[in-house]
Structures are given as structure tokens and as C-alpha cells.
Amino acid sequence: MTVTEAGARTYEVRTYGCQMNVHDSERLSGLLEDAGYVRAPEGETADVIVFNTCAVRENADNRLYGNLGHLRPIKMAREGMQIAVGGCLAQKDQGEIVRKAPWVDVVFGTHNIGSLPVLLERARIAQEAQVEIKDSLETFPSTLPTRRESAYAAWVAISVGCNNTCTFCIVPSLRGKEKDRRPGDILSEIRTLVDQGVLEITLLGQNVNTYGVEFGDRLAFGKLLRACGDVEGLERVRFTSPHPAAFTDDVIHAMAETPNVVHQLHMPLQSGSDRVLKAMRRSYRAERYLGIIDRVRAAMPDAAISTDIIVGFPGETEEDFQQTLDVVRASRFANAFTFQYSIRPGTPAATMEDQVPKAVVQERYERLVALQEEISWEENKKQVGRTLEVLIAEGEGRKDDATHRLSGRAADNRLVHLAAVDARPGDMVTAEVTYAAPHHLVADTVVSVRRTRAGDAWEARQAAPSAGSAVSLGMPTIGRPPAEAAPSSACSAHP
């Protein structure tokens, strides 16, 4: 067992999947630290390893059991080591996890993450696995202790669960029906975060723009965005992800009229074919989707719009796919998170006839990626010569150490690489864009550096012994995503 200076047990949380899981993992870390655990030093095996799983990624179960198998001999050799499995796969498989991997100590679901410390102690005392899966939400995650990964940007969950029935998505059955937080609770959390140095918040929900359905106010989300504009010290407000069927003009007006709400929209398309959208049970059609984009751009000409697209949904024909390409051309997305459809057990689409052959899906996917990369590059070239304010981030530029650059996000969420200047993560750098690539901008002409409270908070955290690494709030990888790229939202991006 790893013994720290204080003699406390160590922990590690391994997160897979979407932003909702990242948000939940921050709560799991907070719960464990509240219970006396400390984060394991990088490179060392922790006394408690927690897997926060995703059930909607391809081969998610194989990956989990592979990792559990790798840990088995380590656990057998270490007295007192514990393994816990939570998240969507735990909610779906429940007791099956302990049957397949009997060396797992705790299995908990999406509705009771607050139970983890108690379950770990119960398993330790009883010397047997503890499985606790709730059918409905026990405690709203945002009321739990948290250990946030970023000093300057934060997720704020406004709802959990989903009332939609998309045929490709298993999330509603794992996260349950939508549950909304009261506006006062959300704004209180945001003000607390700002007091701690946070400059940017991302409002998070399976379908953020249906917020208010539980208390009967269909305009609640637009009102919430406007209320965020009254929080002094809050510089950027983002949200992910809205559903086109519920997207209303009051939200567009709130985005355009509230100074700290950024002109960036991530809105899942999934398909440009009305026939496929119907089969997906996506309750909008291409014309409505394009109409929303037109109204957004009329109100905010500088808006950067991104999306999620699934290629090769069951029954998709070449004509259907061409309709998707047509919508992509018309939409001029800044970037797109693209998926090849593959069967997800437990979803209605998994048993549909006319599954598209893998080779056909791959070929269509490559055409879509090529088109979107061409558009992304053209849209990025329009940024050359513009002066942008960039929030310096930690871990955004993978080659920064080699190139001696800084990296961060512009207000519209474009990734910007900057010339090396004296700035910290959380500080703001104003610079002129000098070069554009499909997936990033370069701004070598630095105009000014603004040191911020967020930078101060980051610096203070670096001095603390338990400082951790940052989680990027950037949107997903453009084009061909890496194997474990996080989707943009809790369900919208998942095929």
C-alpha cells in the first residue's frame, strides 16, 4: 500500500467518455479527498483505482475488462488495494461486472456516485464486493464535494438525464429522465467558482436547451444565459449540447445580447437525410436545422458552429449520404466530430435491418472528413489578420514544449498556438492571427498579455503539493478523432 507523508491512502480516477463523465469524475475525486484519500503521485499505482466508464463507445466493455485483467495480478500482490467501477457501463452491466471480474471491490451506478466512499469502506470491512445500482438519481452531482481539474475553467451541470429516445443512443436508459437544477443553485455555484478564480464556465446537460422542462418553463435556458451575464468576473459562458428540435429563437437572442456568452455553438446534426433522421428518432429535419444556423449567423455573423455526424446508420443509402454532404456544405461548420456507425448493444438501432457494410461506411466517412477538413481550412483562413483574445490553457498544445509556444482557445473555441510570452494558464493573450491550418490557428504577433485572477489561481495551485493536470474544455478533435477522444456531450455525439 502506498503511504503518503500523512499516512493517507491514495486514489486514481480513470475517466472514459463524455464531458458528463469528466464532471462526475471531479465529484468522485472530491468525495474521496473529503473522505481522507489523496491523489496518487503520477506513475505510481494507487491504493484505490476507480473506473468511470462509458457504455456507448465501441468495445467499451472489452476495454474495461482488459484493464481490469491487467490490474488483477497487481491487486493480488498488494494487500488492501481496491478497485471500483462506476459510470454508464456499470449502470448497464451491474452485477455482471463482478461475475466477470470477481476481484473488483465496488460497482456503483450513474445515480449514486455519492455512495463510493461508503461502499469502499463496506467492501473493506466485509471482505466482499459491494454492488449498488440505483434506478433514479439519488443526489444531484453538483451538490457533492469536488476536486476540479482546472483552475480557470469549469463544468457546471444544469441538468442530468434525457427525455429523448434516439435509436442509436443508450444514455437515456442509463442516466434516466431529465432532472433540472433550480436556477438559483446553478448561479450560486457559478459565483462560487468565479470567486475561486474561474473565468470560463461550460453549462452542461444531455440536452441543455430543454432545461426548465421539469419546472414548466420552456424559456428557462435563455433566461439562465442572460443571468450568467450578470455574474461579475465571469468572462466566458459556453454550453453543450443543445438539441435542434428544442432550439428556440430566445436562446439565439440571449447569446447575441449577453456579452460574456461566446459566439460559438455546438449543435449535433447526426445526418442530413430526413429519412435517416426519422429512423434515428431525431425530431427535426434538415430544413429546420439549416434554419437555426441561418438565424444564428444573422444574429452573430462571427459565430463558429460545430457539430456531430454519424456515417453509415442502418439503411443509409448513397443518396442519404449525399444529403448529409449537402447540409455540411451549406452549414460551413468550423469543425465536426464525425463517427462511423457501429452497433451498440441495447439500442433499437442495433437490431435494425440493412446494416451498412463496414467498407462502405469507411469510404463514406473518408469523403465526409475530406470535405469537412476543406471547409474547416477555408473558414480558418478567414481568421488570418484578425486580432483574438486567447485564454491560455494547459495541455492544449501537444508540441508546445518542443516549439516553445503557448496554446489556448479563442472565444469562438478555435485552438490558437501563440508565440512564447510571459503568460500562465488562465491568463489572456491578445494576438493577431498569422497562419491558419484546418485544425488550428497560429498567432505570432502578440499585442498584449493580461494577467488574471485565474492565472493567479493556477499559480497558487502549482505551489500546492496535490496539484493535478488540467482537463481541456475544448470541443472534440476535428475530423478523424483519436481512439479515446471525448465526445462533445453526454449523448449527442455517440453513435
ABEGO torsion letter per residue (X at the ends): XBBBAAGBBBBBBBBBEBAAAAAAAAAAAAAAAAAGBBBBBBGBBBABBBBBBBAABBGAAAAAAAAAAAAAAAAAABBGBBBBBBEAAAAAAEAAAAAABAABABBBBAAAAAAAAAAAAAAAAAGBBBBBBBABBABBAAABBBBBABAABBBBBABBEBABABAABAAAAAAEBBBBBBAAAAAAAAAAAAAAGBABBBBBBABAAABGAAAGBAAAAAAAAAAAAABBGBABBBBOBBBAAABBAAAAAAAAABAABBBBBBBBAGBABAAAAAAAGBBBBAAAAAAAAAAAAAABAABBBBBBBBBGBBGBBAAAAAAAAAAAAAAGBABBBBBBBBBBBGBAAAABBGBBBAAAAAAAAAAAAAAAAAAAAAAAAAABGBBBBBBBBBGABAAAAAAGBBBBBBAAGBBBBBBBBBBBBGBBBBBBBABBBAABBBBABBABBBBBAAAAAAAAAAABAABBBBBBABBBBBEBBBAABBBABAAAABX
